Amino acid sequence: MTYTTIPVKREIKERLEKFKGEREGSSFLNDLINEVIRVRREESFRKLRELSLKHLNEIEESHRKFRREFSLDSR
């Protein structure tokens, strides 16, 4: 397996080292990436659910309005 370096500011490296603790660097970064992906997916799913509920409410209101205003009578 080959390794490489990632240039980051010293302050960032120090924060990563503290957070990493005794874990191996590659494993730690992989876990970090997986966590970011998980959080982003959850946020996207939450937004999608909200959007769907919003659209359902709009459809429901449109249906009610149509039923109130539409008549086959020409009165």
N, C-alpha and C positions, 0 to 999 in steps of 0.2 A: 504494500500500500504506500502511495506517495503522499507527502504532506506539503502544505504551502503556508505562507503567512498572509494575514489579512491586516493591512495597515489601518490602524484606528488611532484616534487621539489617546494620549496617555490616560486622561481622566476616564475615558470609556473603558479602556483596558482594565484599569483598577476596579471600576464598578463591576465589570464582568467577572474578574477574578474573585471578588468578594462573594458575588452571587453564586458562582460556580462551586465554590467550596472545594471538596476533595474529588469531585467528579472529573472524569477525563474530558478534555476540551472539546473534542469532536462530538462526543455523546451529548455534552451539555448544549452545544450549539444546535444540534439536531433536535433535541427536546424543546429548545427555545423556538425554533422554527415551527415545529409541530404545534406548539401552543398558540403561536400567532395565527396559524392557519385555522385551528379549531375556533378561536375567538372570532375571527373574521367570518367564518361560515355561520356561526351562531348569530352574529349580528346581521348578516345578509338574510338568513332565514327569518329572523324577527321582523326585519323591514318588509320582507315579502308577505308575511302573515298580516302585518298592519295594512299594507297596500291592498291585499285581498279583502280584508274586512271593510276598508274604506270603499272599495268598489262595490261590494255587496250592499252596503248601506245606500250608496248612490243608486244602484239598480232598484232597490226596494222603494226608495222615495220616488223614483221615476215611474214605477209601476203604480204606486198610489195616486200620483198626480194624473196619470193617464186614465185611471179608473174614475177619478172625480170629474174629469173634464170631458171624457169621451162619451158620446151617446149616439145611438142609432136613430133616435127620434130627431125630428127636425124642428123641435119646439123652440 
